[in-house]
Amino acid sequence: MNTVDERLLKALSDWKCWDMPLTTKPVLVRELYGGKTNRSFMVKTDCGEVVVRINAENSSNLGINRRRESEILSLVSTLGCVPQIFFISEQVLVSQYIDGDCWQENDLKNHQNLCELQNLLDKIQKIRLPKNSKKRNYVVYCQHYIQQLPESLQQVEKVYLKELIQAAEMIDQAEWQPVINHHDLVPENIVVSDGEIFLLDWEYAAYGHPGIDFVRLLGRKYHGGKSHSEQYQGPLAEELHILQQGIDKLWNLVNR
């Protein structure tokens, strides 16, 4: 039995700790494939199907802060755009199973879809942050990844990494107020169920730059608070694009 199986069995055994009115032990249905970081399983309970996520053992290496994830999920849950959380710890997340359709790349080209998603992101960015919330330092975040790379690879990527750090420095030194960012807003993490948009997988979320999620979705051009029909080259859009692409590249290098 591997570590994931052991942790899954323990999570199912601890079902009485879940914030659900359960009378019998949940039953494993099947594994849910597609995630790149963790392993998730569909589980049947008295109250319907839930998702049991077994967190990756290298979460810290990947820049994941489970305490912050829990805090942000609690804040965003007030908007009803995330699955309901029944149990959360450093090792496990038990949440509502959203039966819906994941977005595809073509959905990002649909004007109405983007308008609805921007409206939702605007609401998320208006959520008041906790008093002691820590603004993301993107240089430190990038260096956390870089330091895990072999010295030989750092030398090969020296020019690219220098450009990435320069972009991160410009962002860190600019004047902006942090907001809740998902930081991994790929189509697979956007689900539509009964006409409502749900955003999944908040483990990379942080209090970061207001434009980073829009750059992730739309590339160098994002709405930046103007009308939905007008895309423009917003503040630091080029640097944010370099940063977002660079973090993706570093993540793949560290997690391969």
C-alpha positions as CSV (number, residue, x, y, z in Angstrom):
1,M,0.0,0.0,0.0
2,N,1.5,3.4,-1.0
3,T,1.4,6.6,1.0
4,V,-1.5,8.1,-0.9
5,D,-3.6,5.0,-0.3
6,E,-2.8,5.1,3.4
7,R,-3.7,8.7,3.7
8,L,-6.9,8.1,1.7
9,L,-7.9,5.3,4.1
10,K,-7.2,7.5,7.1
11,A,-9.3,10.3,5.6
12,L,-12.2,8.0,5.1
13,S,-11.7,6.6,8.6
14,D,-11.9,10.1,10.0
15,W,-15.3,10.8,8.4
16,K,-16.8,11.7,11.8
17,C,-14.6,14.8,11.8
18,W,-16.1,16.1,8.5
19,D,-18.6,18.9,8.8
20,M,-21.4,16.8,7.5
21,P,-24.4,15.1,9.1
22,L,-23.2,11.6,8.2
23,T,-24.4,8.4,9.8
24,T,-22.3,5.8,7.9
25,K,-18.8,5.7,6.7
26,P,-18.2,7.1,3.2
27,V,-17.4,4.8,0.3
28,L,-14.7,5.3,-2.3
29,V,-16.2,5.4,-5.8
30,R,-13.3,6.2,-8.2
31,E,-10.2,8.3,-8.6
32,L,-10.6,11.6,-10.4
33,Y,-7.8,12.1,-12.9
34,G,-6.5,15.3,-14.5
35,G,-4.9,17.1,-11.6
36,K,-1.1,17.8,-11.8
37,T,-0.4,18.4,-8.2
38,N,-2.5,16.2,-6.0
39,R,-4.6,13.0,-6.3
40,S,-8.3,13.3,-5.9
41,F,-11.1,10.8,-5.4
42,M,-14.9,10.8,-5.7
43,V,-16.5,9.4,-2.5
44,K,-20.1,8.6,-1.8
45,T,-21.7,9.8,1.4
46,D,-25.1,10.0,3.0
47,C,-25.3,13.6,1.8
48,G,-24.2,13.0,-1.8
49,E,-20.8,12.8,-3.6
50,V,-17.8,14.6,-2.3
51,V,-14.2,15.0,-3.4
52,V,-11.4,13.8,-1.2
53,R,-8.1,15.4,-2.2
54,I,-4.9,13.9,-1.0
55,N,-2.3,16.7,-1.0
56,A,1.0,16.3,-2.7
57,E,3.9,15.5,-0.3
58,N,6.0,18.1,-2.1
59,S,3.5,20.9,-1.7
60,S,6.0,23.2,0.1
61,N,8.5,22.8,-2.8
62,L,5.8,23.8,-5.2
63,G,5.1,27.1,-3.3
64,I,1.9,25.9,-1.7
65,N,0.8,27.3,1.6
66,R,-2.1,25.2,2.9
67,R,-3.0,27.6,5.7
68,R,-3.3,30.4,3.2
69,E,-5.4,28.2,0.9
70,S,-7.8,27.5,3.8
71,E,-8.0,31.2,4.7
72,I,-8.7,32.3,1.1
73,L,-11.3,29.5,0.5
74,S,-13.1,30.7,3.6
75,L,-13.1,34.3,2.2
76,V,-14.2,33.4,-1.3
77,S,-16.9,31.0,-0.1
78,T,-19.1,33.9,0.7
79,L,-19.6,34.4,-3.0
80,G,-20.7,30.8,-3.6
81,C,-18.2,30.3,-6.4
82,V,-16.2,27.6,-4.8
83,P,-17.1,24.1,-3.7
84,Q,-18.3,23.8,-0.1
85,I,-15.5,22.7,2.2
86,F,-16.3,19.9,4.7
87,F,-12.8,19.2,6.1
88,I,-9.4,20.7,5.5
89,S,-6.0,20.0,6.9
90,E,-2.3,20.0,5.8
91,Q,-2.8,16.5,4.2
92,V,-6.5,16.4,3.0
93,L,-9.3,18.5,1.6
94,V,-12.8,17.2,1.5
95,S,-15.2,19.3,-0.6
96,Q,-18.4,19.3,-2.5
97,Y,-18.3,17.5,-5.8
98,I,-19.4,20.0,-8.5
99,D,-21.2,18.1,-11.4
100,G,-20.6,20.4,-14.3
101,D,-18.6,21.1,-17.4
102,C,-15.0,22.3,-17.3
103,W,-14.1,25.1,-19.7
104,Q,-12.1,24.4,-22.8
105,E,-9.6,26.7,-24.5
106,N,-12.4,27.8,-26.9
107,D,-14.4,29.1,-23.9
108,L,-11.8,31.7,-23.4
109,K,-12.6,33.1,-26.8
110,N,-16.3,33.6,-26.0
111,H,-17.0,37.2,-25.1
112,Q,-19.9,36.5,-22.9
113,N,-18.0,33.9,-21.0
114,L,-15.2,36.3,-20.3
115,C,-17.5,39.0,-19.2
116,E,-19.2,36.7,-16.7
117,L,-15.8,35.5,-15.4
118,Q,-14.5,39.1,-15.2
119,N,-17.5,40.0,-13.2
120,L,-16.8,37.2,-10.8
121,L,-13.1,38.1,-10.5
122,D,-14.0,41.7,-9.8
123,K,-16.2,40.6,-6.9
124,I,-13.4,38.4,-5.6
125,Q,-10.9,41.2,-5.8
126,K,-13.3,43.4,-3.7
127,I,-13.3,41.0,-0.8
128,R,-11.7,42.7,2.2
129,L,-8.4,41.0,3.2
130,P,-7.5,39.9,6.7
131,K,-5.6,42.5,8.7
132,N,-2.4,40.4,8.8
133,S,-2.6,39.2,5.2
134,K,0.8,39.1,3.6
135,K,1.3,40.7,0.1
136,R,3.0,38.3,-2.3
137,N,6.6,39.1,-3.0
138,Y,7.1,37.7,-6.5
139,V,10.9,37.8,-6.4
140,V,11.0,35.6,-3.3
141,Y,8.4,33.3,-4.8
142,C,10.4,32.8,-8.0
143,Q,13.6,32.4,-6.0
144,H,12.0,29.6,-4.0
145,Y,11.6,27.6,-7.3
146,I,15.0,28.6,-8.7
147,Q,16.9,27.5,-5.6
148,Q,15.6,24.0,-6.1
149,L,17.1,23.7,-9.6
150,P,20.4,22.1,-10.2
151,E,23.2,24.6,-10.6
152,S,23.9,23.3,-14.1
153,L,20.3,24.1,-15.1
154,Q,20.4,27.5,-13.5
155,Q,23.4,28.3,-15.7
156,V,21.7,27.0,-18.9
157,E,18.7,29.2,-18.1
158,K,20.7,32.1,-16.7
159,V,19.5,34.7,-19.2
160,Y,15.9,33.7,-19.0
161,L,15.9,33.6,-15.2
162,K,17.5,37.1,-15.1
163,E,14.7,38.4,-17.3
164,L,12.1,36.7,-15.0
165,I,13.6,38.2,-11.8
166,Q,13.8,41.6,-13.4
167,A,10.1,41.4,-14.3
168,A,9.2,40.3,-10.7
169,E,11.3,43.1,-9.2
170,M,9.4,45.7,-11.3
171,I,6.1,44.3,-10.1
172,D,7.1,44.1,-6.5
173,Q,8.4,47.7,-6.6
174,A,5.3,49.2,-8.3
175,E,2.4,50.8,-6.4
176,W,-0.5,48.4,-6.1
177,Q,-2.9,47.0,-3.5
178,P,-3.0,43.2,-3.1
179,V,-6.2,41.3,-3.8
180,I,-7.2,37.7,-3.7
181,N,-5.7,36.0,-6.8
182,H,-6.2,32.4,-7.9
183,H,-2.8,32.2,-9.6
184,D,-3.7,29.0,-11.5
185,L,-6.8,30.1,-13.4
186,V,-6.5,27.6,-16.3
187,P,-9.7,26.4,-18.1
188,E,-9.6,23.1,-16.3
189,N,-10.2,24.9,-13.0
190,I,-13.3,26.7,-14.2
191,V,-16.5,24.7,-14.1
192,V,-20.0,25.7,-15.0
193,S,-22.9,23.9,-13.2
194,D,-26.5,24.9,-13.6
195,G,-25.4,28.2,-15.2
196,E,-23.1,29.2,-12.3
197,I,-19.3,29.5,-12.5
198,F,-17.2,27.6,-10.0
199,L,-13.5,28.1,-9.5
200,L,-11.6,25.0,-8.4
201,D,-8.1,24.3,-7.0
202,W,-7.1,27.3,-4.9
203,E,-3.9,25.9,-3.5
204,Y,-1.7,28.4,-5.3
205,A,-3.9,31.4,-4.3
206,A,-2.4,34.4,-2.6
207,Y,-2.8,38.1,-2.0
208,G,-1.2,39.3,-5.2
209,H,-1.3,41.8,-8.1
210,P,-4.8,42.6,-9.4
211,G,-3.8,41.9,-13.0
212,I,-2.1,38.4,-12.7
213,D,-5.3,36.3,-13.1
214,F,-6.4,38.4,-16.1
215,V,-3.0,38.0,-17.8
216,R,-3.2,34.2,-17.1
217,L,-6.6,34.1,-19.0
218,L,-6.0,36.6,-21.8
219,G,-2.3,37.0,-22.3
220,R,-0.6,40.4,-22.4
221,K,-3.9,42.2,-22.8
222,Y,-6.5,42.2,-20.1
223,H,-9.6,44.4,-19.2
224,G,-8.0,46.1,-16.2
225,G,-11.2,47.6,-15.0
226,K,-12.4,49.1,-18.2
227,S,-15.5,48.0,-20.2
228,H,-15.7,44.3,-21.0
229,S,-15.6,45.1,-24.7
230,E,-12.3,47.0,-24.4
231,Q,-9.0,45.1,-23.9
232,Y,-6.0,47.2,-23.4
233,Q,-2.3,46.9,-22.5
234,G,-2.7,47.4,-18.7
235,P,-0.1,48.5,-16.2
236,L,2.8,46.0,-16.0
237,A,1.0,43.7,-18.5
238,E,4.3,42.7,-20.2
239,E,6.0,42.1,-16.8
240,L,3.0,40.1,-15.5
241,H,3.0,38.0,-18.6
242,I,6.8,37.2,-18.2
243,L,6.2,36.5,-14.6
244,Q,3.2,34.2,-15.2
245,Q,5.0,32.3,-17.9
246,G,8.1,32.0,-15.9
247,I,6.4,30.6,-12.8
248,D,4.7,28.0,-15.0
249,K,8.1,27.1,-16.5
250,L,9.8,26.9,-13.0
251,W,6.9,24.8,-11.7
252,N,7.4,22.2,-14.5
253,L,11.1,22.1,-13.9
254,V,10.7,21.6,-10.2
255,N,7.9,19.1,-10.5
256,R,9.2,16.9,-13.3
